[in-house]
Amino acid sequence: MRGLDSSGGLSGKWAYVRSDTGASAKVADAGTYTRHDDQFEQVMAYFWVNESQEYLQSLGFGTELPGANDHAQVPGFGTSLEAGSIGEAWGDYLAVSVGAYADAKYGWPAKADLACVADWDSASYSDAPHCLRRIDSDKTYADREGEVHADGEIWSRALFDIRGKLGARTADRIIVNAQFGFAPDTSFEDAAVTTIATAQKMYGKGAADAVRKAFQDREIPGV
């Protein structure tokens, strides 16, 4: 684990873990906890929050991209059904993206295909192959169910396709930077238009066309 301060607990530059369910984990004992211990979850929480922040920093957020310095991303995000669906989709996509980043960095073997979300967590409540959700669904805008996790699979597939066309680093710089321009009650249409415009501004017409095609394939209106 990186970024820790000298306290001996799970406290560092990007994350701080406080336990309300059991004794707080100690850094010195981090390698001894099993999945049955509250402290195991604490260690996992610290590691992955820190890893996610390091990944975003590696994309330039907090340094070269000023919006990340000046503004919180979408205060109150998710105050409409479609905004909430986009939020769930982003969470799934970020988990996949950071997981792939960590696999490459540490040389970990992938246990599931890239589009599978939370394969380890879902082993106890899903049939094989174990996935909480997937981000390569064939759903389109017409398949909306009015439930944020289900409808989020429409948006996450678009993000996954953008990644496939532009590569992880370029795609994620566009995707994250665009979200600073989303309204709390944004719609699929408005968020897609903002993401396309962000791609155009950052990387030009070719990138914008690739992003537009990803949203058009999901039949999101207005793009």
Residue, then its C-alpha position, 0 to 999 in steps of 0.5 A: m500500500r502506498g501514500l500512507d502517513s506515519s500513523g500506522g493506520l489506513s490513513g494517507k494522501w488520498a484515503y482515510v479509513r475509519s471503522d465503525t464495525g470493528a477494530s481498525a486495521k493496522v498497516a503492520d498486520a495488513g498481510t495477515y487479515t483474511r476475508h472474514d475479518d472486518q480489517f480485510e475489507q478496510v485494507m481493500a477499501y484503502f488500497w482501491v481508493n488509493e489505486s483509483q486516485e493514482y490512476l486518475q492522477s496518472l491521466g493528468f487530473g490534479t496536474e495538467l487538467p485544471g478542471a480537476n483542481d478547481h471543481a468537484q465532479v457534479p455536486g449532487f450527481g444522480t438527481s434524475l433517473e438518467a443521471g443516476s444511471i450514468g453514475e452507476a455506469w461510471g462506477d462499473y466502468l471505473a472499476v474495470s479501468v482501474g482493475a486493468y491498470a492494476d493488473a498491468k502494473y503489478g503483473w496480476p493475472a486476469k481472472a475474468d474477461l475485461a468487461c466483467v465487473a466484480d467477478w470475485d465479489s459476485a462469486s457467492y450470488s451469481d452463476a458462472p461466469h461470475c459478474l455483478r454486471r457487464i459493460d459490454s451489453d447490447k442494450t440500447y436506449a430503447d431498452r431502458e427499464g427505469e432502474v439505474h443499474a439496468d439502464g446504466e449498462i447502456w451508458s457503460r457499453a458506450l464508454f467501453d466502446i470508446r475505450g476500444k476505439l481510442g485506447a484506455r488513456t485517451a478514452d479515460r481522459i475524455i470520459v473523466n474530463a467530460q463529467f466536470g461539465f455534466a449537470p446533476d440532473t443530466s440526461f443521456e443525450d446531454a451527457a453524450v453531447t458534452t462528452i463528444a464536445t470534450a473529445q473534439k476539444m481535447y483530441g480533434k475530429g477523429a476522437a469526437d467521431a469515435v465517441r459519437k459513434a459509440f453513443q449512436d450505437r446505443e441509439i442515444p437521441g440527439v447525437 
